[in-house]
Structures are given as C-alpha cells and as structure tokens.
Amino acid sequence: MPKTQETDPVLFPSEANENKVQKKRAGRGIILVIAGVGIMAFVIYLAMVVVMTTQS
C-alpha cells in the first residue's frame, strides 16, 4: 500500500490539496478566534469607560 501511494502520481495532487484545505481551515479558525477575543476586549473596554464616566 505505501509503495503504490508513493509511486501513483494521481494521489499526489489530492493529498497536497487536502493538506492545503486543512491548513486554510486551521488558519481561518485561528484568525476568527483572535478577532473574537479582540472584539470582546474592545467591548469590555468600552463598557468600563461608560461605567467610569457615569460613576464620577
């Protein structure tokens, strides 16, 4: 089995494309997580500013 996968040229593009798709999905997930954390931090910051200004 491993020899046929190594010598079969048909399997090379499909495996490479699958790896690219998996990397893109992982990259998008990381970017979405970072963006989500950033947005949440910004919202909390704005809420703190509003609370501080209204209390004084």
PDB file of N, CA, C and O in Angstrom:
ATOM      1  N   MET A   1       0.810  -1.211   0.000  1.00  0.00           N
ATOM      2  CA  MET A   1       0.000   0.000   0.000  1.00  0.00           C
ATOM      3  C   MET A   1       0.852   1.272   0.000  1.00  0.00           C
ATOM      4  O   MET A   1       0.613   2.144  -0.836  1.00  0.00           O
ATOM      5  N   PRO A   2       1.814   1.418   0.880  1.00  0.00           N
ATOM      6  CA  PRO A   2       2.596   2.656   0.857  1.00  0.00           C
ATOM      7  C   PRO A   2       3.344   2.844  -0.451  1.00  0.00           C
ATOM      8  O   PRO A   2       3.501   3.974  -0.914  1.00  0.00           O
ATOM      9  N   LYS A   3       3.817   1.736  -1.067  1.00  0.00           N
ATOM     10  CA  LYS A   3       4.558   1.876  -2.316  1.00  0.00           C
ATOM     11  C   LYS A   3       3.654   2.392  -3.425  1.00  0.00           C
ATOM     12  O   LYS A   3       4.077   3.230  -4.221  1.00  0.00           O
ATOM     13  N   THR A   4       2.412   1.907  -3.492  1.00  0.00           N
ATOM     14  CA  THR A   4       1.508   2.386  -4.540  1.00  0.00           C
ATOM     15  C   THR A   4       1.174   3.858  -4.321  1.00  0.00           C
ATOM     16  O   THR A   4       1.013   4.596  -5.293  1.00  0.00           O
ATOM     17  N   GLN A   5       1.065   4.302  -3.073  1.00  0.00           N
ATOM     18  CA  GLN A   5       0.785   5.709  -2.809  1.00  0.00           C
ATOM     19  C   GLN A   5       1.969   6.578  -3.190  1.00  0.00           C
ATOM     20  O   GLN A   5       1.788   7.690  -3.684  1.00  0.00           O
ATOM     21  N   GLU A   6       3.173   6.087  -2.967  1.00  0.00           N
ATOM     22  CA  GLU A   6       4.361   6.872  -3.295  1.00  0.00           C
ATOM     23  C   GLU A   6       4.578   6.956  -4.798  1.00  0.00           C
ATOM     24  O   GLU A   6       5.014   7.989  -5.307  1.00  0.00           O
ATOM     25  N   THR A   7       4.275   5.867  -5.518  1.00  0.00           N
ATOM     26  CA  THR A   7       4.559   5.850  -6.951  1.00  0.00           C
ATOM     27  C   THR A   7       3.369   6.303  -7.782  1.00  0.00           C
ATOM     28  O   THR A   7       3.550   6.638  -8.952  1.00  0.00           O
ATOM     29  N   ASP A   8       2.180   6.328  -7.239  1.00  0.00           N
ATOM     30  CA  ASP A   8       0.994   6.701  -8.004  1.00  0.00           C
ATOM     31  C   ASP A   8       0.912   8.221  -8.118  1.00  0.00           C
ATOM     32  O   ASP A   8       0.723   8.894  -7.105  1.00  0.00           O
ATOM     33  N   PRO A   9       1.048   8.783  -9.323  1.00  0.00           N
ATOM     34  CA  PRO A   9       1.026  10.249  -9.456  1.00  0.00           C
ATOM     35  C   PRO A   9      -0.353  10.846  -9.223  1.00  0.00           C
ATOM     36  O   PRO A   9      -0.467  12.047  -8.979  1.00  0.00           O
ATOM     37  N   VAL A  10      -1.404  10.033  -9.293  1.00  0.00           N
ATOM     38  CA  VAL A  10      -2.758  10.569  -9.121  1.00  0.00           C
ATOM     39  C   VAL A  10      -2.993  10.987  -7.673  1.00  0.00           C
ATOM     40  O   VAL A  10      -3.746  11.925  -7.413  1.00  0.00           O
ATOM     41  N   LEU A  11      -2.361  10.306  -6.741  1.00  0.00           N
ATOM     42  CA  LEU A  11      -2.599  10.582  -5.331  1.00  0.00           C
ATOM     43  C   LEU A  11      -1.867  11.831  -4.841  1.00  0.00           C
ATOM     44  O   LEU A  11      -2.274  12.424  -3.841  1.00  0.00           O
ATOM     45  N   PHE A  12      -0.807  12.239  -5.517  1.00  0.00           N
ATOM     46  CA  PHE A  12      -0.030  13.390  -5.044  1.00  0.00           C
ATOM     47  C   PHE A  12      -0.848  14.685  -5.012  1.00  0.00           C
ATOM     48  O   PHE A  12      -0.850  15.362  -3.984  1.00  0.00           O
ATOM     49  N   PRO A  13      -1.550  15.062  -6.103  1.00  0.00           N
ATOM     50  CA  PRO A  13      -2.291  16.331  -6.058  1.00  0.00           C
ATOM     51  C   PRO A  13      -3.413  16.305  -5.030  1.00  0.00           C
ATOM     52  O   PRO A  13      -3.640  17.301  -4.343  1.00  0.00           O
ATOM     53  N   SER A  14      -4.122  15.180  -4.913  1.00  0.00           N
ATOM     54  CA  SER A  14      -5.251  15.144  -3.981  1.00  0.00           C
ATOM     55  C   SER A  14      -4.756  15.278  -2.540  1.00  0.00           C
ATOM     56  O   SER A  14      -5.369  15.979  -1.735  1.00  0.00           O
ATOM     57  N   GLU A  15      -3.656  14.611  -2.216  1.00  0.00           N
ATOM     58  CA  GLU A  15      -3.128  14.724  -0.858  1.00  0.00           C
ATOM     59  C   GLU A  15      -2.634  16.139  -0.585  1.00  0.00           C
ATOM     60  O   GLU A  15      -2.844  16.673   0.504  1.00  0.00           O
ATOM     61  N   ALA A  16      -1.976  16.749  -1.571  1.00  0.00           N
ATOM     62  CA  ALA A  16      -1.477  18.113  -1.382  1.00  0.00           C
ATOM     63  C   ALA A  16      -2.639  19.076  -1.196  1.00  0.00           C
ATOM     64  O   ALA A  16      -2.582  19.961  -0.342  1.00  0.00           O
ATOM     65  N   ASN A  17      -3.698  18.910  -1.995  1.00  0.00           N
ATOM     66  CA  ASN A  17      -4.848  19.807  -1.880  1.00  0.00           C
ATOM     67  C   ASN A  17      -5.550  19.619  -0.539  1.00  0.00           C
ATOM     68  O   ASN A  17      -6.005  20.590   0.065  1.00  0.00           O
ATOM     69  N   GLU A  18      -5.637  18.395  -0.081  1.00  0.00           N
ATOM     70  CA  GLU A  18      -6.268  18.166   1.221  1.00  0.00           C
ATOM     71  C   GLU A  18      -5.471  18.840   2.328  1.00  0.00           C
ATOM     72  O   GLU A  18      -6.053  19.414   3.249  1.00  0.00           O
ATOM     73  N   ASN A  19      -4.147  18.777   2.248  1.00  0.00           N
ATOM     74  CA  ASN A  19      -3.323  19.432   3.260  1.00  0.00           C
ATOM     75  C   ASN A  19      -3.508  20.936   3.210  1.00  0.00           C
ATOM     76  O   ASN A  19      -3.570  21.585   4.255  1.00  0.00           O
ATOM     77  N   LYS A  20      -3.595  21.504   2.012  1.00  0.00           N
ATOM     78  CA  LYS A  20      -3.802  22.948   1.880  1.00  0.00           C
ATOM     79  C   LYS A  20      -5.144  23.350   2.474  1.00  0.00           C
ATOM     80  O   LYS A  20      -5.243  24.361   3.170  1.00  0.00           O
ATOM     81  N   VAL A  21      -6.173  22.561   2.200  1.00  0.00           N
ATOM     82  CA  VAL A  21      -7.509  22.888   2.725  1.00  0.00           C
ATOM     83  C   VAL A  21      -7.508  22.822   4.240  1.00  0.00           C
ATOM     84  O   VAL A  21      -8.089  23.684   4.899  1.00  0.00           O
ATOM     85  N   GLN A  22      -6.859  21.806   4.801  1.00  0.00           N
ATOM     86  CA  GLN A  22      -6.808  21.686   6.252  1.00  0.00           C
ATOM     87  C   GLN A  22      -6.040  22.851   6.866  1.00  0.00           C
ATOM     88  O   GLN A  22      -6.435  23.371   7.910  1.00  0.00           O
ATOM     89  N   LYS A  23      -4.946  23.265   6.229  1.00  0.00           N
ATOM     90  CA  LYS A  23      -4.180  24.397   6.746  1.00  0.00           C
ATOM     91  C   LYS A  23      -4.990  25.678   6.656  1.00  0.00           C
ATOM     92  O   LYS A  23      -4.956  26.497   7.575  1.00  0.00           O
ATOM     93  N   LYS A  24      -5.724  25.864   5.554  1.00  0.00           N
ATOM     94  CA  LYS A  24      -6.539  27.069   5.413  1.00  0.00           C
ATOM     95  C   LYS A  24      -7.628  27.094   6.481  1.00  0.00           C
ATOM     96  O   LYS A  24      -7.898  28.138   7.075  1.00  0.00           O
ATOM     97  N   ARG A  25      -8.252  25.942   6.722  1.00  0.00           N
ATOM     98  CA  ARG A  25      -9.300  25.893   7.749  1.00  0.00           C
ATOM     99  C   ARG A  25      -8.719  26.213   9.120  1.00  0.00           C
ATOM    100  O   ARG A  25      -9.322  26.962   9.889  1.00  0.00           O
ATOM    101  N   ALA A  26      -7.575  25.663   9.424  1.00  0.00           N
ATOM    102  CA  ALA A  26      -6.942  25.925  10.716  1.00  0.00           C
ATOM    103  C   ALA A  26      -6.563  27.397  10.820  1.00  0.00           C
ATOM    104  O   ALA A  26      -6.752  28.018  11.866  1.00  0.00           O
ATOM    105  N   GLY A  27      -6.030  27.954   9.738  1.00  0.00           N
ATOM    106  CA  GLY A  27      -5.652  29.371   9.742  1.00  0.00           C
ATOM    107  C   GLY A  27      -6.846  30.275   9.935  1.00  0.00           C
ATOM    108  O   GLY A  27      -6.783  31.252  10.681  1.00  0.00           O
ATOM    109  N   ARG A  28      -7.949  29.944   9.253  1.00  0.00           N
ATOM    110  CA  ARG A  28      -9.159  30.755   9.411  1.00  0.00           C
ATOM    111  C   ARG A  28      -9.683  30.660  10.831  1.00  0.00           C
ATOM    112  O   ARG A  28     -10.143  31.657  11.389  1.00  0.00           O
ATOM    113  N   GLY A  29      -9.622  29.482  11.420  1.00  0.00           N
ATOM    114  CA  GLY A  29     -10.091  29.320  12.792  1.00  0.00           C
ATOM    115  C   GLY A  29      -9.279  30.150  13.762  1.00  0.00           C
ATOM    116  O   GLY A  29      -9.828  30.782  14.664  1.00  0.00           O
ATOM    117  N   ILE A  30      -7.965  30.148  13.573  1.00  0.00           N
ATOM    118  CA  ILE A  30      -7.103  30.934  14.457  1.00  0.00           C
ATOM    119  C   ILE A  30      -7.407  32.420  14.305  1.00  0.00           C
ATOM    120  O   ILE A  30      -7.483  33.146  15.295  1.00  0.00           O
ATOM    121  N   ILE A  31      -7.581  32.872  13.056  1.00  0.00           N
ATOM    122  CA  ILE A  31      -7.880  34.285  12.815  1.00  0.00           C
ATOM    123  C   ILE A  31      -9.223  34.659  13.440  1.00  0.00           C
ATOM    124  O   ILE A  31      -9.354  35.730  14.032  1.00  0.00           O
ATOM    125  N   LEU A  32     -10.221  33.782  13.311  1.00  0.00           N
ATOM    126  CA  LEU A  32     -11.533  34.074  13.889  1.00  0.00           C
ATOM    127  C   LEU A  32     -11.457  34.140  15.409  1.00  0.00           C
ATOM    128  O   LEU A  32     -12.102  34.991  16.022  1.00  0.00           O
ATOM    129  N   VAL A  33     -10.686  33.264  16.020  1.00  0.00           N
ATOM    130  CA  VAL A  33     -10.546  33.284  17.479  1.00  0.00           C
ATOM    131  C   VAL A  33      -9.872  34.575  17.928  1.00  0.00           C
ATOM    132  O   VAL A  33     -10.323  35.213  18.878  1.00  0.00           O
ATOM    133  N   ILE A  34      -8.794  34.962  17.248  1.00  0.00           N
ATOM    134  CA  ILE A  34      -8.092  36.195  17.622  1.00  0.00           C
ATOM    135  C   ILE A  34      -9.008  37.400  17.437  1.00  0.00           C
ATOM    136  O   ILE A  34      -9.039  38.291  18.286  1.00  0.00           O
ATOM    137  N   ALA A  35      -9.752  37.434  16.335  1.00  0.00           N
ATOM    138  CA  ALA A  35     -10.669  38.550  16.091  1.00  0.00           C
ATOM    139  C   ALA A  35     -11.766  38.582  17.153  1.00  0.00           C
ATOM    140  O   ALA A  35     -12.132  39.655  17.634  1.00  0.00           O
ATOM    141  N   GLY A  36     -12.285  37.431  17.514  1.00  0.00           N
ATOM    142  CA  GLY A  36     -13.327  37.374  18.535  1.00  0.00           C
ATOM    143  C   GLY A  36     -12.834  37.872  19.877  1.00  0.00           C
ATOM    144  O   GLY A  36     -13.533  38.622  20.558  1.00  0.00           O
ATOM    145  N   VAL A  37     -11.641  37.463  20.260  1.00  0.00           N
ATOM    146  CA  VAL A  37     -11.068  37.918  21.528  1.00  0.00           C
ATOM    147  C   VAL A  37     -10.836  39.419  21.491  1.00  0.00           C
ATOM    148  O   VAL A  37     -11.087  40.114  22.476  1.00  0.00           O
ATOM    149  N   GLY A  38     -10.357  39.920  20.361  1.00  0.00           N
ATOM    150  CA  GLY A  38     -10.126  41.360  20.234  1.00  0.00           C
ATOM    151  C   GLY A  38     -11.409  42.159  20.332  1.00  0.00           C
ATOM    152  O   GLY A  38     -11.451  43.195  20.995  1.00  0.00           O
ATOM    153  N   ILE A  39     -12.449  41.688  19.679  1.00  0.00           N
ATOM    154  CA  ILE A  39     -13.736  42.388  19.729  1.00  0.00           C
ATOM    155  C   ILE A  39     -14.301  42.362  21.141  1.00  0.00           C
ATOM    156  O   ILE A  39     -14.817  43.370  21.622  1.00  0.00           O
ATOM    157  N   MET A  40     -14.206  41.223  21.803  1.00  0.00           N
ATOM    158  CA  MET A  40     -14.712  41.136  23.178  1.00  0.00           C
ATOM    159  C   MET A  40     -13.936  42.075  24.106  1.00  0.00           C
ATOM    160  O   MET A  40     -14.534  42.734  24.956  1.00  0.00           O
ATOM    161  N   ALA A  41     -12.624  42.140  23.950  1.00  0.00           N
ATOM    162  CA  ALA A  41     -11.820  43.034  24.781  1.00  0.00           C
ATOM    163  C   ALA A  41     -12.208  44.486  24.526  1.00  0.00           C
ATOM    164  O   ALA A  41     -12.276  45.282  25.463  1.00  0.00           O
ATOM    165  N   PHE A  42     -12.464  44.835  23.274  1.00  0.00           N
ATOM    166  CA  PHE A  42     -12.861  46.205  22.945  1.00  0.00           C
ATOM    167  C   PHE A  42     -14.220  46.543  23.557  1.00  0.00           C
ATOM    168  O   PHE A  42     -14.411  47.642  24.078  1.00  0.00           O
ATOM    169  N   VAL A  43     -15.155  45.607  23.494  1.00  0.00           N
ATOM    170  CA  VAL A  43     -16.487  45.837  24.080  1.00  0.00           C
ATOM    171  C   VAL A  43     -16.380  45.997  25.589  1.00  0.00           C
ATOM    172  O   VAL A  43     -17.031  46.869  26.163  1.00  0.00           O
ATOM    173  N   ILE A  44     -15.572  45.172  26.239  1.00  0.00           N
ATOM    174  CA  ILE A  44     -15.392  45.285  27.691  1.00  0.00           C
ATOM    175  C   ILE A  44     -14.741  46.621  28.033  1.00  0.00           C
ATOM    176  O   ILE A  44     -15.113  47.261  29.017  1.00  0.00           O
ATOM    177  N   TYR A  45     -13.771  47.044  27.223  1.00  0.00           N
ATOM    178  CA  TYR A  45     -13.115  48.339  27.439  1.00  0.00           C
ATOM    179  C   TYR A  45     -14.125  49.477  27.336  1.00  0.00           C
ATOM    180  O   TYR A  45     -14.136  50.378  28.175  1.00  0.00           O
ATOM    181  N   LEU A  46     -14.965  49.438  26.322  1.00  0.00           N
ATOM    182  CA  LEU A  46     -15.980  50.492  26.170  1.00  0.00           C
ATOM    183  C   LEU A  46     -16.962  50.477  27.345  1.00  0.00           C
ATOM    184  O   LEU A  46     -17.374  51.534  27.824  1.00  0.00           O
ATOM    185  N   ALA A  47     -17.328  49.301  27.800  1.00  0.00           N
ATOM    186  CA  ALA A  47     -18.245  49.200  28.932  1.00  0.00           C
ATOM    187  C   ALA A  47     -17.588  49.788  30.183  1.00  0.00           C
ATOM    188  O   ALA A  47     -18.248  50.472  30.966  1.00  0.00           O
ATOM    189  N   MET A  48     -16.310  49.528  30.371  1.00  0.00           N
ATOM    190  CA  MET A  48     -15.608  50.086  31.531  1.00  0.00           C
ATOM    191  C   MET A  48     -15.552  51.609  31.444  1.00  0.00           C
ATOM    192  O   MET A  48     -15.735  52.288  32.454  1.00  0.00           O
ATOM    193  N   VAL A  49     -15.306  52.148  30.270  1.00  0.00           N
ATOM    194  CA  VAL A  49     -15.267  53.590  30.095  1.00  0.00           C
ATOM    195  C   VAL A  49     -16.617  54.198  30.428  1.00  0.00           C
ATOM    196  O   VAL A  49     -16.686  55.226  31.102  1.00  0.00           O
ATOM    197  N   VAL A  50     -17.676  53.580  29.969  1.00  0.00           N
ATOM    198  CA  VAL A  50     -19.028  54.104  30.239  1.00  0.00           C
ATOM    199  C   VAL A  50     -19.312  54.046  31.735  1.00  0.00           C
ATOM    200  O   VAL A  50     -19.860  55.001  32.286  1.00  0.00           O
ATOM    201  N   VAL A  51     -18.960  52.961  32.404  1.00  0.00           N
ATOM    202  CA  VAL A  51     -19.199  52.844  33.835  1.00  0.00           C
ATOM    203  C   VAL A  51     -18.407  53.879  34.609  1.00  0.00           C
ATOM    204  O   VAL A  51     -18.936  54.500  35.531  1.00  0.00           O
ATOM    205  N   MET A  52     -17.153  54.074  34.251  1.00  0.00           N
ATOM    206  CA  MET A  52     -16.305  55.034  34.966  1.00  0.00           C
ATOM    207  C   MET A  52     -16.810  56.465  34.773  1.00  0.00           C
ATOM    208  O   MET A  52     -16.785  57.256  35.716  1.00  0.00           O
ATOM    209  N   THR A  53     -17.263  56.803  33.583  1.00  0.00           N
ATOM    210  CA  THR A  53     -17.724  58.168  33.337  1.00  0.00           C
ATOM    211  C   THR A  53     -19.057  58.441  34.023  1.00  0.00           C
ATOM    212  O   THR A  53     -19.307  59.566  34.456  1.00  0.00           O
ATOM    213  N   THR A  54     -19.904  57.443  34.127  1.00  0.00           N
ATOM    214  CA  THR A  54     -21.205  57.663  34.759  1.00  0.00           C
ATOM    215  C   THR A  54     -21.103  57.681  36.280  1.00  0.00           C
ATOM    216  O   THR A  54     -21.937  58.303  36.937  1.00  0.00           O
ATOM    217  N   GLN A  55     -20.115  57.023  36.852  1.00  0.00           N
ATOM    218  CA  GLN A  55     -19.998  56.971  38.303  1.00  0.00           C
ATOM    219  C   GLN A  55     -19.412  58.263  38.882  1.00  0.00           C
ATOM    220  O   GLN A  55     -19.697  58.615  40.027  1.00  0.00           O
ATOM    221  N   SER A  56     -18.606  58.956  38.105  1.00  0.00           N
ATOM    222  CA  SER A  56     -17.942  60.131  38.680  1.00  0.00           C
ATOM    223  C   SER A  56     -18.805  61.397  38.640  1.00  0.00           C
ATOM    224  O   SER A  56     -18.368  62.456  39.090  1.00  0.00           O
TER     225      SER A  56
END
